[in-house]
Amino acid sequence: MSDQKDFRFTDLPVVGKTVLRLGIAGNYGLTADDARWAADQGANYWAWNARMKITPALRDLLKSDRDRHVVGMYGMGGWGSQVCRSVEKALKVLDTDYIDIFKLGWLGRTSRYSEGIVEALLRLKEEGKILAIGTSIHDRVRAGKLARDSAIDLFMLRYNAKHPGAEQDVFPHLSVRRPAVVAYTATSWRQLLRPIKNVSMPPWPGKMVDPSIPPLTPGLCYRFCLTSPHVHIVLTGPKNRLQLQENLEALNDGPLSDNEMAWVRDYGRKVKAAKKFDYLP
C-alpha cells in the first residue's frame, strides 16, 4: 500500500511532471481566486477549457511556473484542422507555448478518431504545441482496445463505486503501453452522496470520517478512485472554495483499507441497483 506522500502525488508519465492526484475541474463555479488558492495548496493539474472562470488565474500560474502546472485541455475533433485551430486558440488564450494534454472530448459522439485527426495530433506533438494526446471516453470496451494500440497517451474515464466497470474493460489492457488514467464522476453525479431509500449497510469498518455514513462523503469517493493502482488522477468539480478545501484535505487520509474498500464497493453496488440507468453500464 502506498504511503501518504505517494498517495497524494504521482509522476504523470505522459508529460513528465509530478502532480497532485486531485485534479481541478473549473466548470462548476470556482473563481480565479479559488484556483490561485488551490495552487497554493499544491494543486497543479487543471482540466480546462477557455470558458472557465479560472482562466485568468491559470494564465498567471503558467507564466510564473510553467514547468509545474499541467493543463488537460478539453477539445472536440470533427477533423484535423479543427483540432489544430482549437490548440492554436488555446495557446493564445493562456499565453503559453504548449498545452500539456489535448483531450478529445466524448470520443465516438462529438469527437472522431480518424486518420486525419490522429495525424494532426501527432504533428502538434512533434511541433511541441502539445505534449500528449488524451481522450474522454465512455465506451469502455473501445477504450480498452485503444489502450492497447493507439496514439492516445491518457484516458479520462468514468470510474466510481457505482460504475467500476473500467476495472474489467480498461485496466487489464493498460500494461501494454502504460497510458495515464484520469478518473472522473467520482461521486456518480452526486448519487453516492445522497441518501437512498431501502439501502442498508453494516457499520463503517474504518475510522469514522462522518457520522452520517452512509451515504458516502466526497472524500471517500475520491479516495476510492485513487486507491486503484491504475488511476493517476481523479477530478474534482467543487462549486466553491469550502468544497474545494474539504476535497483537498481528504487526500491526507490516504488510501482506503481493504475493509473500507469492500464496504464502499458494496454500497456502490446497492446504489446502482436502486438507481440504474440503462444507458450507463
Stockholm file with secondary structure:
# STOCKHOLM 1.0

chainA/1-281         MSDQKDFRFTDLPVVGKTVLRLGIAGNYGLTADDARWAADQGANYWAWNARMKITPALRDLLKSDRDRHVVGMYGMGGWGSQVCRSVEKALKVLDTDYIDIFKLGWLGRTSRYSEGIVEALLRLKEEGKILAIGTSIHDRVRAGKLARDSAIDLFMLRYNAKHPGAEQDVFPHLSVRRPAVVAYTATSWRQLLRPIKNVSMPPWPGKMVDPSIPPLTPGLCYRFCLTSPHVHIVLTGPKNRLQLQENLEALNDGPLSDNEMAWVRDYGRKVKAAKKFDYLP
#=GR chainA/1-281 SS CCCHHHHHEEEETTTTEEEESEEEECSSSCCHHHHHHHHHTTCCEEEECTTSTTHHHHHHHHHHCTTTCEEEEEECCSSHHHHHHHHHHHHHHHTCSCEEEEEETTBTTTBCCCHHHHHHHHHHHHTTSEEEEEEECCCHHHHHHHHHSSSCCEEEEECSSSCCTHHHHTGGGTTTTCCEEEEECTTTTTGGGSCCTTCCCCCCSSSCSCTTCSSCCHHHHHHHHHHSTTCSEEEECCSSHHHHHHHHHHGGGCSCCHHHHHHHHHHHHHHHHHSCCTTCC
#=GC SS_cons         CCCHHHHHEEEETTTTEEEESEEEECSSSCCHHHHHHHHHTTCCEEEECTTSTTHHHHHHHHHHCTTTCEEEEEECCSSHHHHHHHHHHHHHHHTCSCEEEEEETTBTTTBCCCHHHHHHHHHHHHTTSEEEEEEECCCHHHHHHHHHSSSCCEEEEECSSSCCTHHHHTGGGTTTTCCEEEEECTTTTTGGGSCCTTCCCCCCSSSCSCTTCSSCCHHHHHHHHHHSTTCSEEEECCSSHHHHHHHHHHGGGCSCCHHHHHHHHHHHHHHHHHSCCTTCC
//
